[in-house]
Amino acid sequence: MFTPEVEAACRIEIEGKQLKRLQQTVQMVFDQVPFYRDKLDELGIHSKDIQERTDLSKLPFTTKKDLRDHYPFGLLATPKEELARIHASSGTSGKPTVVGYTKNDLKNWGEMVARAIVAAGGKSTDIIHNAYGYGLFTGGLGIHGGIEALGASAVPVSSGNTERQMMLLQDFQPNGICGTPSYMISLAEKMESKGIDPSSIGLTYGIFGAEPWSETMRARLESMFGIKALDIYGLSEVMGPGVSFECHEAQDGLHIAEDHFMVEIIDPKTLKPVAEGEFGELVFTSLTKEALPIIRYRTGDIAALTTEKCKCGRTSARMTRVKAEQTTC
């Protein structure tokens, strides 16, 4: 769904709404999350001190270590009984990061992903083949929720079982496909090895993410499948896929869901903001999350921002595609 009143609003309106929601979020975490209350008390900061958007820089950072240190539910702002879903990271480098969602969180998340599908060229009448993994990983169920929020038909294939994927693609003739770009290339190569032309399926767009991928990979995916290949970005700690997304008109940066998040780019060494257009570390603050609000989360991902209006008409800030390099948090 394209929501012009949100996605094409003037910058003054976008930023005014962000400030109001930031104040509410700061008050919420102070009242309901002991970790943040202690941090804010240490700094002598309360919600009344957030009078301008630039006051965001007064707030403390949050890192992946903070989530691990408070495993599993120590950063929740709502009782466990109010959770509608729980996701978690793989935990390959230690304790997993656990995130919770209320019913309203899931509704907002679904709407964000629905926006991403429309930006990619999708419609409510589409059939969409979802090859992201289902389970604790946010990709599969996150994209699935957006497909349903849009009113399109989800094919919840999940990842793997390539032979079955090929059969369903041929039989169902979906309009869109979603998955990790590396697996999509593997799938296309497997189809070609079986004498199946991936472009014969009739796909028109693909939404790919969960790993950094290059423009070379984009060109290959577009050539093999005969599609527009669009990037989608998200982290479980922030929400999941749909935090930002590319539009098919420009494919020039990922539109950030600014009604739900504030974004900063900082120098990872000095921790100071950098100028618009300069590369640095992406930092997100949630504005509407109920179960796990997050303040100034250091993603470790490197990107740059622009607030120039996009040729698609959207006025939301755009981030460059994430570079493979990671900072240390």
PyMOL commands that set and color helices and strands:
alter all, ss='L'
color gray80, all
select helices_A, chain A and resi 4-7+11-32+34-43+47-49+53-58+64-69+80-82+103-119+138-150+162-172+181-193+198-201+215-225
alter helices_A, ss='H'
color red, helices_A
select strands_A, chain A and resi 85-88+98-101+127-130+153-155+176-179+205-209+228-233+244-245+254-256+261-266+280-286+297-303+305-306+318-319+323-326
alter strands_A, ss='S'
color yellow, strands_A
deselect
rebuild
show_as cartoon
